[in-house]
Amino acid sequence: MVKNLSFSYSKLGMYKECPQKYKFRYIHMLPEQPKSYFAFGTALHEVMEYIYNPANASFPTLEQALVFFEKYWNRTSFEQKGYASAEKELAGFAEGRRIIENYYAKYAASFFHPLSVEMKSTLEMDGLNLISILDRIDYLGDGKIKILDYKTGKAVPREPEQLYMYQKVAENSPAIKALVQQRDPGVKELRVGQLSFYHLPTLEEVTFERVPDKEIFEFWQGVLQVADKIRAGKFEPTPGENQCRWCDYRNICPVFTGKEYNPLGTQNACPAPEPTPVPQQPADELDILSEKIDRCGELLQQAKQLQQEIIALMRKNHFEQHFGRQFKAELARVEKLEFTDKEKVVELLRTLKLLAKVLVPTQSTVAGLLADNTVPAQAKAQLQAFARKTEEEKLTIEKAD
């Protein structure tokens, strides 16, 4: 009998981000490095579970919740949590306390016992062994439930695919249906009434109504397609600037090494990922650095706006050159190569064994290969066949003579 594929929303997300990363994490079982935002989020999830635990007859006081948070937080060091320094960890701890205090100020008078908290659901369906952890399930009455997912990042996410997965699981879960029937024995059919993201740092909730069956069906077909690719061993990397920049597996990825990772440790294998040492800096120096980054960002935004205004005025007056009191501006049209079919370009680079040379295949890095003297002329010609020539205006400002 074929064993069901163990699957979850996080696995789905990682495969869609990069199949090669999925392979490192779930096939080779190579752990990722600790991330401070994971540790921070986990600690606050623990506090929410402590507050709303249905097994407790009464709710903890704010002081009890803060003591619980502190004890949980101090179980691991700042390195184990993924913080760069003890100062950064203390800032995270202070932020956690602030969130808990604000949460109590808003909700303590209206606490109620939900149907469940941090419920781990395991469901076999369509050849998958679905594993989901539902942060909180509230009973709305009449066989309807509300699924609430806590978020602790910088912004409230607007993409509801995670909730699609939860709706699919909840409405087919015998365990969740049994919980509802304990509360309301007459229920014959379980339905999701609402799905919500709750952003703890801002105490903001984004609520979605039940997703129509057609949308769930289309979403589920996509899930099954991903599962089929995993079973078929399709783990081709999908490099991109953002995902590659922060990936823990860069130093063993074939995109960067030019060879497949060998977990057996032979001469062709790449070393397992090592933690990158983080130099410790004094807190005041880090504050100065943060201020300089913010100031630089603001100045760059102002400069970008000024450049757009200068280009518009020079274009309006048909100027190619104009002088200020100290600087001169020149406006020129430059030819630009645009690679529109990214998948075909990446496949060509892989065939030509040039993918590792560009590190991350962006428009500029691929175009740079055409000016690289080490790239064969035939390879350049093949790349140029995928390029579309466009023109753009380039503004140059320099000190006037």
C-alpha positions in Angstrom: 0.0 0.0 0.0 1.4 3.4 -1.0 2.1 5.6 2.0 0.3 9.0 2.0 2.5 12.0 1.5 3.0 14.0 4.7 1.9 17.6 3.8 1.1 21.0 5.3 0.6 24.6 4.3 4.2 25.4 5.2 5.5 22.6 3.0 3.3 23.9 0.2 4.6 27.4 0.6 8.3 26.3 0.6 7.8 24.1 -2.5 6.2 27.0 -4.4 9.0 29.3 -3.2 11.7 26.9 -4.4 11.4 23.2 -5.0 15.2 22.8 -4.4 14.8 24.4 -1.0 12.0 22.0 -0.2 14.3 19.1 -1.1 17.0 20.4 1.2 14.6 20.8 4.1 12.2 17.8 3.8 14.1 15.2 1.7 17.6 15.7 2.9 16.2 16.9 6.3 18.7 19.7 6.7 17.5 22.2 9.3 17.3 25.9 8.6 19.2 28.4 10.8 17.2 29.8 13.8 15.2 32.9 12.9 14.4 35.5 15.6 11.0 36.2 14.1 10.1 32.5 14.4 11.1 32.5 18.1 9.2 35.7 18.7 6.1 34.4 17.0 6.2 31.0 18.8 6.5 32.7 22.2 3.4 34.8 21.6 1.5 31.8 20.3 2.3 30.0 23.5 0.9 33.0 25.5 -2.3 33.0 23.5 -2.7 29.3 24.1 -2.0 29.8 27.9 -4.7 32.6 28.0 -7.4 30.8 26.1 -6.8 27.1 27.2 -10.3 25.6 27.4 -9.2 23.2 30.1 -8.8 26.1 32.6 -11.8 27.2 34.5 -10.7 30.8 34.7 -8.4 33.1 32.7 -4.9 34.1 33.9 -4.4 37.7 35.0 -2.1 40.0 33.1 0.7 39.5 35.7 0.4 35.7 35.3 0.5 36.0 31.5 3.7 38.1 31.7 5.3 35.7 34.1 4.5 32.8 31.7 5.9 34.7 28.8 9.1 35.5 30.6 9.7 31.9 31.7 9.0 30.6 28.2 11.3 33.3 26.7 14.2 32.5 29.0 14.3 28.8 28.1 16.8 29.5 25.3 19.7 31.9 24.6 19.6 34.8 22.1 21.7 32.7 19.7 19.3 29.8 19.9 16.4 32.2 19.1 18.3 33.6 16.1 18.9 37.1 17.5 22.1 38.9 16.5 22.8 40.1 20.0 21.5 40.0 23.6 20.4 43.7 23.1 18.3 42.6 20.1 16.8 39.8 22.1 15.9 42.2 25.0 14.2 44.5 22.5 12.2 41.5 21.3 11.2 40.6 24.8 10.1 44.2 25.5 8.0 44.2 22.4 6.4 40.9 23.5 5.5 42.4 26.9 4.0 45.5 25.2 1.8 43.3 22.9 0.6 41.2 25.8 -0.2 44.3 27.9 -2.1 46.0 25.0 -4.0 42.7 24.3 -5.2 42.5 27.9 -6.2 46.2 27.9 -8.4 45.5 24.9 -9.8 42.1 25.6 -9.4 41.0 29.2 -13.0 42.1 30.1 -14.4 39.9 27.3 -12.3 36.7 27.4 -14.2 33.6 26.5 -13.3 29.9 26.1 -12.9 29.0 22.4 -13.6 25.5 21.0 -9.9 24.8 20.9 -6.4 26.4 20.8 -3.3 25.2 19.0 -5.2 22.1 17.7 -3.1 19.8 15.7 -5.2 18.2 13.1 -4.1 15.2 11.1 -6.3 14.3 8.2 -5.9 11.7 5.4 -7.3 13.0 2.1 -6.6 12.4 -1.6 -3.3 10.6 -0.9 -2.1 13.2 1.5 -1.6 13.1 5.2 -2.5 16.7 6.0 -1.0 18.2 9.2 -2.4 21.5 10.3 -2.1 23.5 13.6 -5.1 25.7 14.0 -4.3 28.6 16.4 -7.8 29.1 17.6 -11.3 27.8 16.7 -14.4 29.7 18.0 -17.9 28.2 17.8 -20.3 30.6 16.1 -23.4 28.4 16.7 -25.6 26.5 14.2 -22.7 24.2 13.2 -20.5 27.1 12.1 -17.0 27.8 13.3 -14.4 30.6 13.0 -10.8 29.8 12.4 -8.4 32.5 13.7 -4.7 32.5 12.9 -2.3 34.7 14.9 0.4 36.7 13.0 3.3 38.5 14.6 5.2 39.9 11.6 5.5 43.5 10.5 2.3 43.5 8.4 -1.0 41.8 8.3 -0.8 39.3 5.4 -3.5 39.7 2.7 -3.0 36.4 0.8 -5.6 33.9 2.2 -4.3 30.6 0.8 -3.3 29.5 4.3 -6.9 30.0 5.3 -8.1 28.1 2.2 -6.1 25.1 3.5 -7.6 25.5 7.0 -11.1 25.6 5.6 -10.5 22.4 3.6 -9.1 20.6 6.6 -11.7 21.8 9.1 -14.7 21.0 7.1 -13.5 17.4 6.5 -12.0 16.7 10.0 -13.9 14.2 12.1 -12.0 15.4 15.2 -13.1 19.0 14.7 -16.7 17.9 14.0 -16.6 15.9 17.2 -15.5 19.0 19.2 -18.5 21.0 17.8 -20.9 18.2 18.6 -19.7 18.2 22.2 -20.7 21.8 22.4 -23.8 21.4 20.2 -24.9 17.7 20.0 -27.5 18.4 17.3 -25.0 19.5 14.6 -25.0 17.2 11.6 -22.8 19.2 9.2 -19.8 21.4 10.1 -19.2 24.6 8.1 -16.6 27.4 8.4 -18.4 30.7 8.9 -15.3 33.0 9.1 -11.6 32.9 8.7 -9.4 35.5 10.2 -5.8 36.7 10.4 -5.2 38.4 13.8 -2.1 40.7 13.8 -0.9 40.8 17.4 1.5 43.8 17.2 -1.3 46.1 16.0 -4.3 44.2 17.4 -5.8 44.3 13.9 -8.0 41.5 12.5 -8.6 40.8 8.8 -11.6 38.6 8.4 -12.7 36.6 5.3 -16.1 35.0 4.8 -16.2 31.3 4.0 -14.5 30.7 0.7 -16.9 29.4 -2.1 -16.6 25.7 -3.0 -15.4 26.6 -6.5 -12.4 28.5 -5.2 -11.5 25.8 -2.7 -11.7 23.2 -5.5 -9.3 25.2 -7.7 -7.0 25.8 -4.7 -7.0 22.1 -3.9 -6.2 21.1 -7.5 -3.1 23.3 -7.2 -2.2 21.5 -3.9 -2.5 18.1 -5.6 -0.4 19.2 -8.5 2.4 20.3 -6.1 2.1 16.9 -4.3 2.4 15.1 -7.6 5.6 17.0 -8.5 7.0 16.1 -5.1 6.3 12.4 -5.6 7.8 12.6 -9.1 11.0 14.0 -7.6 10.8 17.4 -9.4 13.0 19.7 -7.4 14.4 22.1 -9.9 15.6 25.3 -8.2 13.7 28.5 -9.0 16.3 31.2 -8.2 15.3 34.7 -7.5 16.9 37.7 -5.9 14.9 37.8 -2.7 14.6 34.1 -2.0 18.2 33.4 -2.8 19.6 36.3 -0.8 18.2 35.0 2.5 18.4 31.2 1.8 20.2 29.1 4.4 21.2 26.6 1.6 23.0 28.9 -0.8 26.4 27.3 -0.2 25.2 23.8 -1.2 22.7 24.8 -3.8 23.5 23.6 -7.4 22.6 27.1 -8.7 25.7 28.4 -6.9 27.9 25.4 -6.7 27.3 23.9 -10.2 26.8 20.4 -8.8 24.1 18.4 -7.0 24.3 18.2 -3.2 25.4 14.7 -2.1 24.3 13.9 1.4 26.6 10.8 1.6 29.6 13.1 1.9 31.6 11.9 -1.1 34.1 14.1 -2.9 31.4 15.6 -5.1 29.3 16.6 -2.1 29.0 20.1 -0.8 29.4 20.8 2.9 26.3 21.1 5.0 25.3 24.7 5.7 27.2 26.3 8.6 25.8 29.1 10.7 27.1 32.5 9.7 29.0 34.1 12.6 27.4 37.4 13.6 29.8 40.0 14.9 28.6 41.5 18.2 28.3 45.3 18.2 27.7 47.7 21.1 24.0 48.7 21.4 24.8 52.5 20.9 26.7 51.7 17.7 23.8 49.6 16.4 21.4 52.5 17.1 23.7 54.9 15.2 23.8 52.4 12.3 20.0 52.2 12.3 19.6 55.9 12.2 22.1 56.3 9.3 20.2 53.6 7.3 16.9 55.4 7.9 18.4 58.8 6.9 20.0 57.3 3.8 16.8 55.7 2.8 14.9 59.0 3.1 17.5 60.9 1.1 17.5 58.3 -1.6 13.7 58.6 -1.9 13.9 62.4 -2.1 16.7 62.1 -4.8 14.5 59.7 -6.8 11.6 62.1 -6.7 13.8 65.0 -7.8 15.3 63.0 -10.6 11.8 62.2 -11.9 10.9 65.9 -11.8 14.1 66.9 -13.6 13.5 64.4 -16.3 10.0 65.6 -16.8 11.1 69.3 -17.1 14.0 68.5 -19.4 11.7 66.4 -21.6 9.1 69.2 -21.7 11.7 71.7 -22.8 13.5 69.3 -25.2 16.8 69.7 -23.3 19.5 67.1 -23.4 21.7 69.1 -21.1 21.0 71.8 -18.5 23.1 73.6 -15.8 22.4 74.5 -12.2 24.7 76.8 -10.3 27.0 74.0 -9.2 26.0 70.9 -11.2 25.0 69.9 -14.7 22.4 67.4 -15.8 22.5 65.3 -19.0 19.6 63.3 -20.3 20.3 60.4 -22.7 18.4 57.5 -24.2 20.2 54.2 -23.6 19.4 50.8 -25.1 18.3 48.2 -22.7 17.9 44.4 -23.1 14.8 42.9 -21.6 14.4 39.2 -21.0 10.6 38.6 -20.8 10.5 34.8 -20.7 12.4 34.1 -17.4 11.8 30.4 -17.4 13.3 29.8 -20.8 16.3 32.1 -20.0 17.0 30.2 -16.8 16.7 26.9 -18.7 19.1 28.2 -21.3 21.6 29.4 -18.7 21.4 25.9 -17.1 22.1 24.3 -20.5 25.0 26.6 -21.2 26.3 26.0 -17.6 26.1 29.8 -17.0 23.5 29.8 -14.2 26.1 29.7 -11.4 28.0 32.6 -13.1 25.2 35.1 -12.6 24.4 33.9 -9.0 20.9 35.2 -9.3 19.4 35.6 -12.8 18.0 39.1 -12.9 17.6 41.3 -15.9 20.9 43.1 -15.2 23.0 40.0 -14.4 21.9 38.1 -17.5 22.5 41.2 -19.7 26.0 41.4 -18.1 26.9 38.1 -19.6 26.7 39.7 -23.0 29.6 41.9 -22.0 31.6 39.2 -20.3 34.7 38.2 -22.4 34.7 34.7 -20.9 31.3 33.9 -22.3 31.5 32.2 -25.7 30.1 34.1 -28.7 27.7 31.3 -29.5 26.2 31.4 -26.0 25.8 35.2 -26.3 24.0 34.8 -29.5 21.6 32.3 -28.0 20.9 34.7 -25.1 20.4 37.7 -27.3 17.7 35.7 -29.2 15.6 35.8 -25.9 16.2 39.6 -25.4 13.9 42.4 -26.5 15.6 45.7 -27.1 14.0 48.8 -25.4 15.1 52.3 -24.7 15.0 54.2 -21.4 16.0 57.7 -20.3 19.1 58.0 -18.2 19.8 61.1 -16.1 23.3 61.9 -15.2 24.1 64.7 -12.7 27.7 65.7 -12.0 29.8 68.7 -10.9 29.8 71.4 -13.5 33.3 72.4 -14.8 
